[in-house]
Amino acid sequence: MSKKFFFTATTAIFALGAAQAKDVEVTHWWTSGGEAAAVAEFAEAFDATGNKWVDGAIAGSGSTARPVMVSRITGGDPMGATQFNHGQQAQELVEAGLMRSLENVASEDGWRDIVHPSSILESCEIDGEIYCVPVNIHSQLWLWLSNDAFEKAGIEVPADWNAFVEAAPALREAGIQPLVIGQQPWQASLVLQNVVAAIAGPETYTKVFNEKDVEAVNGPEMEKAFAALGTARELASGSNVQEWNQATTMVINGEAGGQVMGDWAQGEFAVAEKVAGEDYTCLPGLGLADIVSTGGDAFYFPAIDDPEMTAAQEELARVMISPEAQVAFNLKKGSMPVRGDVDLEAANDCMRKGLDILADGTVVDGLDQVLSADAGNQLADLMIQFFNQPEMSVDEVKEGLIGILEYDS
């Protein structure tokens, strides 16, 4: 082949690729330091295809961002791709015909064979078709502890929730906030999830949240969980931050003893260059049970009548679930990959704990998978009310929870 012909052919191919390349706006709520570092991995990988990731980060949590995302899609101003959590958050949009199916991509690339556990991909499935690409598995069932805080207080780092409760007076005496919880309602809801899963137990957790079993809410195991919830409120008294990552920063800086938070907290520790097992301790299932939940994030793609955009959307979906992007993204996000066939040699101590439990321990569904978006919001509002109103009894929480489960049945 002559140099002239090679140059001409290469130029033609490049021009064709450039003509088909597309700017794709991607909306999400990943704005903390660890989250931004993680999402940059997706952006870099997608840009390498010749397309361009146009970042549409929305400050605040998912509860702030989702209404904006939904409004744009229903209002005729769709983005190219948007984040939702695993579960039912986009179901109404799908049923209205506003989101495109990814069934052709999922079938061609064998997603049903590589996504583990299968319930993750099933959360993307409506009427037999896949409508989203799951990008991670986030377990909400963790207690994060500051080793420095306990050293300052002159006591050992607790091995579980019970020891943490016993250590709280020493932390208070040392001027350290025992438990920090931000004012975003979903953070308070996480505490309920944790005490139900770890203290009431996975069987009760499934009866309550999956099966909406009101009798289980009134059972003896839930009484233990509600008592622990009251204790958590006492430990969190004096907590005065808003955002979840502000609460994590207090743990990182030794200003708080612990935080009940999902495994995405790892991303903040990583940005702060803290080492798992040395600077901080992570306890799945509050240290009381080897248990993780399978919440997480997925991306949906609005239906847009533009063949080039459709092709770019499919390219983005393939990038997000590729082995390379799965490793790069999840190592920085602190979450577990959705693929069971990737190399995680660089995983830290906490991620390895989660992966081991995912493989051999107890796994429960995340609340986004078993509650409607409306019911989840109601639960979060109930829980933040409980933490902010000391006079509110656990019996009132019980009554509120029963009402939400009956509403969602």
C-alpha positions, -999 to +999 in steps of 0.1 A: +000+000+000+014+034-009+018+061+017-005+083-002-033+057-003-028+049+034-030+086+043-061+091+022-079+061+036-070+070+072-082+105+067-115+093+053-120+069+082-112+097+107-136+121+089-163+095+090-158+089+127-158+127+133-190+131+115-206+104+136-191+115+169-216+131+192-217+153+222-237+135+249-249+154+279-249+131+310-268+142+341-259+129+375-256+140+412-220+129+417-204+162+430-183+153+461-145+148+457-146+111+455-176+110+432-161+136+408-129+115+406-149+084+398-172+100+371-141+114+354-131+078+346-163+073+327-159+106+309-123+098+299-132+064+286-162+077+266-142+106+251-117+080+239-144+066+215-144+099+196-176+111+212-177+137+240-190+135+275-208+167+284-210+168+321-244+177+336-237+173+373-265+186+395-254+197+430-271+180+459-283+145+464-305+123+442-336+137+459-326+171+446-314+160+412-341+135+402-370+160+399-348+181+376-340+151+355-376+140+352-388+175+344-364+178+315-374+144+301-411+149+304-408+185+292-391+177+259-356+187+268-339+153+273-303+148+281-284+120+263-281+098+295-291+102+331-284+086+364-310+069+386-306+044+413-313+007+408-350+000+411-382+018+403-372+054+400-375+055+362-404+031+358-431+057+350-408+073+324-402+039+307-440+031+308-447+065+292-423+056+263-398+083+271-368+061+277-352+038+251-347+001+255-311-013+257-323-048+250-304-051+218-271-040+234-277-062+265-284-093+244-256-088+219-230-083+247-243-109+271-251-087+300-273-113+316-243-136+318-218-111+333-238-090+357-237-105+393-259-108+412-286-111+386-310-090+407-290-060+397-298-063+360-333-075+368-338-040+384-333-026+349-358-049+333-394-039+325-417-062+305-387-084+296-365-057+282-334-040+297-338-002+300-306+007+319-270-001+323-261-008+360-226+006+368-220-004+404-232-021+435-235+001+465-242-014+499-257+010+523-250-013+553-218+001+567-205+018+598-174+040+592-151+048+622-123+073+627-094+055+643-079+089+653-111+099+672-109+068+694-072+072+699-079+108+711-105+095+734-081+069+748-101+039+739-099+010+714-116+012+680-149-006+684-155-039+666-192-036+663-222-014+670-226-025+706-190-016+714-195+017+696-225+026+718-204+018+749-176+041+736-199+071+731-195+086+765-157+086+762-160+103+728-183+130+742-159+136+771-131+141+746-152+167+727-159+143+698-193+139+682-201+101+686-223+097+656-226+122+627-257+123+605-264+150+579-297+167+574-304+151+540-335+129+548-321+098+531-292+098+555-316+092+584-333+065+564-300+047+560-298+044+598-331+026+599-320+002+571-288-006+590-304-014+623-331-035+607-307-055+586-280-060+612-300-061+645-335-074+634-317-096+609-319-102+571-350-124+574-369-097+591-355-070+568-369-090+538-403-095+554-406-058+563-393-041+531-397-067+503-429-084+515-444-054+533-453-076+562-469-054+588-469-083+614-431-084+611-430-047+620-447-055+652-425-085+660-399-089+687-369-085+663-381-051+651-385-040+687-347-045+690-342-025+658-364+003+670-345+004+703-312+007+684-328+035+664-335+055+695-299+049+707-286+062+673-306+094+678-290+099+712-255+094+697-263+118+668-274+145+691-253+176+684-247+166+648-250+198+627-240+192+591-261+190+560-244+170+532-233+134+536-198+141+526-195+168+552-204+142+577-177+119+562-152+147+565-158+149+602-150+112+605-119+117+583-107+146+605-114+128+638-141+152+647-167+124+648-164+088+659-185+073+633-210+076+605-236+051+592-232+055+554-230+035+522-197+023+508-194+054+486-179+070+517-147+052+507-143+076+478-139+105+503-114+086+524-094+079+492-093+116+481-081+124+516-054+098+512-066+078+542-058+041+544-085+015+553-075-004+584-050+022+594-067+056+594-103+043+595-123+012+601-152-001+581-178-024+596-203-041+572-236-049+589-226-026+618-200-052+626-228-075+638-235-095+606-218-103+573-244-086+552-245-062+522-273-047+503-274-044+465-284-008+458-264+012+434-265+034+403-276+029+368-279+050+337-310+054+315-312+068+281-340+090+269-356+081+236-343+107+211-351+106+173-316+110+161-297+079+148-263+094+156-274+101+192-288+065+195-254+051+184-236+073+209-259+062+237-252+026+229-215+033+228-217+050+262-237+020+277-210-003+264-182+018+279-199+020+313-201-018+316-167-026+300-142-043+323-117-015+322-142+012+330-158-009+357-125-013+375-114+023+371-147+038+382-155+016+411-121+018+427-125+055+430-162+054+438-158+029+467-185+007+452-183-029+439-184-036+401-215-052+386-194-076+366-182-108+382-153-112+358-130-082+365-096-080+381-098-061+414-062-067+426-061-030+437-092-032+459-087-019+494-095-037+527-131-024+528-140-032+492-126-067+497-148-072+527-178-062+506-168-085+477-163-114+500-197-110+515-212-105+481-197-139+471-203-159+503-223-139+528-259-125+531-272-102+504-304-082+507-320-058+482-315-021+486-346-001+494-346+015+460-352-020+446-382-029+468-399+005+475-414+029+450-397+063+448-427+079+465-426+054+494-388+058+497-392+096+500-419+092+526-397+069+547-368+094+544-390+122+556-403+101+585-368+093+596-353+128+595-383+140+615-375+113+641-339+124+643-347+161+645-375+158+671-364+142+704-400+141+716-410+118+687-413+082+700-402+050+682-438+039+684-446+068+661-419+056+637-434+022+638-469+035+630-454+057+602-435+027+587-466+006+587-485+033+569-458+036+542-457-002+537-494-004+533-494+025+509-467+007+488-483-027+489 
